[in-house]
Amino acid sequence: MTYLETAAQFYSEVAQTPEVGLCCVQSTPLQLPGLKIPSKMQEMNYGCGTTVHPNELANQPTVLYVGVGGGLEALQFAYFSRRGGAVIAVEPVAAMREAACANLEMAAKENPWFDTSFVEIREGDAFQLPVADASVDIVAQNCLFNIFEPEDLSRALQEAYRVLKPGGRLQMSDPISKSPIPAHLQQDERLRAMCLSGALTYKEYVQRIINAGFGQVEIRARRPYRLLDAATYNLETHLLLESLDSVAFKVAIPEDGACIFTGKTAIYAGSEAFFDDLAGHILQRGIPAAVCDKTAAKLGNLKPSEIIITDSTWHYDGGGCC
């Protein structure tokens, strides 16, 4: 049995008998006025963070959600795009599709604004998304891509890039690992299906997003997720997994490399009112300006005595240098 077959069997089981807290972090679910989430849907919230960022959801975007789960985030996306077919949810596991449909029926009874036609559930997988090239505004997935082996992850990222419109956004939440996960855990197919052994390091995860063609990556949250303790998992030392929420934009990669925003700022402390590096970065004296990591490195090396670069906050939601 391949790891994908093991994952399909595992999620077929939890679709029929939900496991509360299967793969979640201790965070408050996104609260939206007038949105009621059925308890069954909440129990099946098999994710490690969130992909629903309200700042990205103006103008009723068309959303392709990969791996519908219990339908919670599909419902949340529909909250912002209240029209037929606004959310296309792609799911390979029949039992999960059936469970999500039932949950959305319950949601329609509890939310007067919601119609089940807003979410269309289609059979399919991340490697062959059943939509045309450049046809959706957003592709989203929560705690699915980390199940894939690295080369399959690259295939899924390239497929997401294919279906996005120019300027479209890939919104993801996945576990990452503070250090490489040992081979004996990577090869455990059930642990991989449970989102405990397929995580990449932050550096490798982001680089694969860039390798798929995305020219800008924004980190929305990075926080502790799970601890793989040494005794239980046969490790030399404890291994921390983190949850990473990101938004990657389908824009051209600049000649000097992709822009990655992790919440760094640049602060000019010189004697003049403004600093202009002639590359389009203008800093006002004493006022922090959000910058991508690439620009932060350049500015920090340019005038280290006059430009202060702050550390990554691991949160960024727009307004930066690029």
C-alpha positions as CSV (number, residue, x, y, z in Angstrom):
1,M,0.0,0.0,0.0
2,T,1.4,3.4,-1.0
3,Y,1.4,6.4,1.4
4,L,-1.4,8.0,-0.6
5,E,-3.5,4.8,-0.3
6,T,-2.8,4.7,3.4
7,A,-3.9,8.4,3.7
8,A,-7.1,7.7,1.7
9,Q,-7.9,4.8,4.0
10,F,-7.2,6.8,7.1
11,Y,-9.3,9.8,6.1
12,S,-12.1,7.5,5.0
13,E,-12.1,6.2,8.6
14,V,-12.1,9.6,10.3
15,A,-14.8,10.9,7.9
16,Q,-17.1,8.2,9.3
17,T,-15.9,8.5,12.9
18,P,-14.5,11.9,13.5
19,E,-11.5,12.2,15.8
20,V,-11.6,15.6,17.6
21,G,-8.2,17.2,17.6
22,L,-6.7,14.8,15.0
23,C,-4.4,17.5,13.7
24,C,-5.1,20.9,15.2
25,V,-3.4,23.6,17.2
26,Q,-4.7,25.3,20.3
27,S,-6.1,28.4,18.6
28,T,-9.5,30.0,18.5
29,P,-11.5,29.3,15.3
30,L,-12.0,32.3,13.0
31,Q,-15.2,34.1,14.2
32,L,-17.3,35.8,11.5
33,P,-20.6,37.7,12.2
34,G,-23.6,35.6,11.3
35,L,-21.7,32.4,10.7
36,K,-22.7,29.3,12.6
37,I,-20.5,26.2,12.3
38,P,-22.3,22.9,12.8
39,S,-20.7,20.9,15.7
40,K,-20.0,17.9,13.4
41,M,-18.2,20.2,11.0
42,Q,-16.1,21.6,13.8
43,E,-15.2,18.1,15.0
44,M,-13.9,17.3,11.5
45,N,-11.7,20.4,11.3
46,Y,-8.6,18.4,10.3
47,G,-6.2,21.3,9.9
48,C,-3.2,22.8,11.6
49,G,-4.0,26.5,11.1
50,T,-6.2,28.5,8.8
51,T,-6.2,29.4,5.1
52,V,-9.1,31.9,5.4
53,H,-7.6,35.4,5.5
54,P,-10.3,38.1,5.2
55,N,-8.0,40.6,3.7
56,E,-7.6,38.4,0.6
57,L,-11.3,37.8,0.1
58,A,-12.7,41.0,-1.4
59,N,-14.7,41.0,-4.6
60,Q,-16.2,37.5,-4.2
61,P,-13.2,35.5,-5.5
62,T,-13.5,32.0,-7.0
63,V,-11.8,29.6,-4.6
64,L,-10.5,26.1,-5.3
65,Y,-10.2,24.2,-2.0
66,V,-8.0,21.1,-2.2
67,G,-9.0,18.4,0.3
68,V,-12.5,19.4,1.6
69,G,-12.3,17.7,5.0
70,G,-15.5,18.4,6.9
71,G,-16.2,21.4,4.8
72,L,-15.5,24.1,7.5
73,E,-13.1,26.3,5.5
74,A,-15.1,25.8,2.3
75,L,-18.1,27.2,4.3
76,Q,-15.9,30.1,5.6
77,F,-14.8,30.9,2.0
78,A,-18.4,30.8,0.9
79,Y,-19.2,33.4,3.6
80,F,-17.2,35.9,1.5
81,S,-18.3,34.7,-2.0
82,R,-22.1,34.2,-1.7
83,R,-22.9,32.9,-5.2
84,G,-23.3,29.6,-6.9
85,G,-20.0,27.7,-7.6
86,A,-17.9,30.3,-5.8
87,V,-16.1,27.6,-3.9
88,I,-14.9,24.4,-5.7
89,A,-13.8,21.7,-3.2
90,V,-11.7,18.9,-4.6
91,E,-11.6,15.6,-2.6
92,P,-10.4,12.1,-3.6
93,V,-11.9,10.2,-0.7
94,A,-15.6,9.3,-1.3
95,A,-16.5,9.0,2.4
96,M,-15.1,12.5,3.0
97,R,-17.1,14.0,0.1
98,E,-20.2,12.4,1.5
99,A,-19.5,13.7,5.0
100,A,-18.7,17.2,3.8
101,C,-22.0,17.3,1.8
102,A,-23.9,16.3,4.9
103,N,-22.2,18.9,6.9
104,L,-22.9,21.6,4.4
105,E,-26.6,20.6,4.4
106,M,-26.6,21.2,8.1
107,A,-24.8,24.5,7.7
108,A,-27.6,25.6,5.3
109,K,-30.2,25.0,7.9
110,E,-28.2,27.0,10.5
111,N,-27.2,29.9,8.3
112,P,-29.9,31.7,6.4
113,W,-27.4,33.4,4.1
114,F,-25.8,30.1,2.9
115,D,-27.0,27.9,0.0
116,T,-25.3,24.6,-0.7
117,S,-24.9,25.7,-4.3
118,F,-22.2,28.1,-3.1
119,V,-19.9,25.1,-2.6
120,E,-19.4,22.5,-5.4
121,I,-17.6,19.3,-4.3
122,R,-15.8,17.5,-7.1
123,E,-13.9,14.2,-7.2
124,G,-10.3,14.7,-7.9
125,D,-6.8,15.2,-6.3
126,A,-4.1,17.7,-6.0
127,F,-2.1,16.4,-8.9
128,Q,-4.8,16.8,-11.5
129,L,-7.2,19.5,-10.4
130,P,-10.5,19.4,-12.4
131,V,-10.5,23.0,-13.5
132,A,-9.0,24.9,-16.5
133,D,-5.8,26.8,-16.6
134,A,-5.8,30.3,-15.0
135,S,-9.4,29.9,-13.9
136,V,-9.5,30.6,-10.1
137,D,-8.5,33.5,-7.9
138,I,-7.5,31.4,-4.9
139,V,-6.2,27.9,-4.3
140,A,-6.3,26.8,-0.7
141,Q,-5.3,23.7,1.3
142,N,-5.0,23.0,5.0
143,C,-2.7,20.3,6.3
144,L,-2.8,18.2,3.2
145,F,0.3,19.0,1.2
146,N,2.5,18.0,4.2
147,I,1.3,14.5,3.7
148,F,3.0,14.3,0.3
149,E,6.5,13.1,-0.3
150,P,8.7,16.0,-1.5
151,E,8.5,15.4,-5.3
152,D,4.7,14.9,-5.0
153,L,4.6,18.2,-3.1
154,S,6.3,19.9,-6.0
155,R,3.7,18.4,-8.4
156,A,0.9,19.7,-6.3
157,L,2.4,23.2,-6.1
158,Q,2.9,23.3,-9.9
159,E,-0.7,22.2,-10.4
160,A,-2.0,24.9,-8.1
161,Y,0.1,27.4,-10.1
162,R,-1.4,26.2,-13.3
163,V,-5.0,26.8,-12.3
164,L,-4.5,30.2,-10.7
165,K,-5.2,33.4,-12.6
166,P,-2.2,35.8,-12.9
167,G,-1.8,37.5,-9.6
168,G,-3.8,34.7,-7.9
169,R,-3.0,33.4,-4.5
170,L,-2.1,30.0,-3.0
171,Q,-3.2,30.0,0.6
172,M,-1.8,27.2,2.7
173,S,-1.5,26.0,6.2
174,D,1.0,23.1,6.8
175,P,3.2,21.7,9.6
176,I,6.9,22.4,9.2
177,S,9.8,20.9,11.2
178,K,12.5,22.7,13.1
179,S,15.0,20.1,11.8
180,P,14.8,17.4,9.2
181,I,12.5,14.5,10.2
182,P,14.4,11.2,10.5
183,A,13.9,8.5,7.8
184,H,12.2,6.0,10.1
185,L,9.4,8.5,10.8
186,Q,9.1,9.7,7.2
187,Q,8.6,6.0,6.1
188,D,5.8,5.5,8.6
189,E,2.8,5.9,6.3
190,R,0.2,6.2,9.1
191,L,2.2,8.9,10.9
192,R,2.5,10.7,7.5
193,A,-1.3,10.5,7.1
194,M,-1.7,12.0,10.6
195,C,0.4,15.0,9.6
196,L,3.3,14.0,12.0
197,S,6.1,12.8,9.8
198,G,5.9,14.4,6.3
199,A,6.8,18.0,7.3
200,L,9.7,19.8,5.7
201,T,11.9,22.4,7.2
202,Y,10.8,26.0,6.7
203,K,13.6,26.7,4.3
204,E,12.8,23.7,2.1
205,Y,9.1,24.2,2.2
206,V,9.3,27.9,1.1
207,Q,11.9,27.1,-1.6
208,R,9.6,24.5,-3.2
209,I,6.8,27.2,-3.4
210,I,9.3,29.4,-5.2
211,N,10.5,26.6,-7.4
212,A,6.9,26.2,-8.6
213,G,7.0,29.8,-9.9
214,F,5.5,31.9,-7.1
215,G,7.3,35.2,-7.0
216,Q,6.1,36.5,-3.6
217,V,5.4,34.5,-0.4
218,E,3.9,36.1,2.7
219,I,4.0,34.4,6.1
220,R,0.7,35.0,8.0
221,A,1.5,32.9,11.1
222,R,4.1,30.5,12.5
223,R,3.5,28.8,15.8
224,P,4.1,25.6,17.8
225,Y,2.1,22.7,16.5
226,R,3.1,19.3,18.0
227,L,6.1,17.9,19.8
228,L,7.5,14.5,18.8
229,D,9.1,13.4,22.0
230,A,12.3,11.4,22.0
231,A,11.0,8.4,23.9
232,T,7.7,7.8,21.9
233,Y,9.2,8.4,18.5
234,N,12.7,6.9,18.9
235,L,14.6,10.1,18.5
236,E,17.9,11.4,19.9
237,T,16.2,14.5,21.1
238,H,12.7,16.1,21.1
239,L,11.6,17.4,17.7
240,L,9.2,20.4,17.4
241,L,6.7,20.7,14.6
242,E,5.3,24.2,13.8
243,S,2.2,25.3,12.0
244,L,2.9,27.7,9.1
245,D,0.2,29.8,7.4
246,S,1.3,31.3,4.1
247,V,0.0,33.1,1.1
248,A,2.0,32.8,-2.2
249,F,1.2,35.0,-5.2
250,K,1.3,34.0,-8.8
251,V,3.6,36.9,-9.9
252,A,6.8,36.8,-11.8
253,I,10.0,36.1,-9.7
254,P,12.2,39.2,-9.8
255,E,15.7,38.9,-11.3
256,D,17.2,39.1,-7.8
257,G,15.0,36.4,-6.3
258,A,11.5,36.0,-4.9
259,C,10.1,38.3,-2.2
260,I,9.5,36.5,1.1
261,F,7.8,38.6,3.8
262,T,8.2,37.3,7.4
263,G,7.4,40.5,9.3
264,K,10.7,42.2,9.2
265,T,11.0,46.0,9.2
266,A,13.7,48.5,8.3
267,I,14.1,51.7,10.4
268,Y,16.2,54.6,9.2
269,A,18.2,56.3,12.1
270,G,20.3,58.7,10.1
271,S,20.3,62.5,10.2
272,E,18.3,63.2,7.1
273,A,14.4,63.2,7.0
274,F,14.4,60.4,4.4
275,F,16.7,57.6,3.0
276,D,16.4,56.6,-0.6
277,D,18.5,53.7,-1.8
278,L,17.7,54.5,-5.5
279,A,16.0,51.0,-5.8
280,G,12.6,52.3,-4.8
281,H,12.9,51.8,-1.1
282,I,12.3,55.1,0.7
283,L,12.6,55.1,4.5
284,Q,11.3,57.9,6.7
285,R,13.5,58.7,9.7
286,G,12.4,56.7,12.8
287,I,9.4,55.0,11.2
288,P,9.5,51.2,10.7
289,A,8.8,50.1,7.1
290,A,7.8,46.5,6.3
291,V,10.3,44.9,4.0
292,C,10.8,41.5,2.5
293,D,13.7,39.4,3.8
294,K,15.7,40.0,0.6
295,T,15.4,43.8,0.9
296,A,16.1,43.6,4.6
297,A,19.4,41.9,3.9
298,K,20.4,44.5,1.3
299,L,19.4,47.5,3.4
300,G,21.1,46.1,6.5
301,N,24.4,45.7,4.5
302,L,24.1,49.1,2.8
303,K,24.3,51.3,5.9
304,P,24.4,49.1,9.0
305,S,25.1,52.1,11.2
306,E,22.0,54.0,10.0
307,I,19.5,51.3,9.1
308,I,18.1,49.0,11.8
309,I,16.6,45.7,10.6
310,T,14.1,44.1,13.1
311,D,13.6,40.4,13.5
312,S,10.9,38.3,11.8
313,T,7.6,38.5,13.6
314,W,6.3,35.6,11.4
315,H,3.2,37.7,10.6
316,Y,2.7,39.9,7.6
317,D,-0.5,41.1,5.9
318,G,0.5,43.7,3.3
319,G,1.9,47.2,2.9
320,G,5.5,46.3,2.3
321,C,8.4,47.3,0.1
322,C,7.8,45.1,-3.0
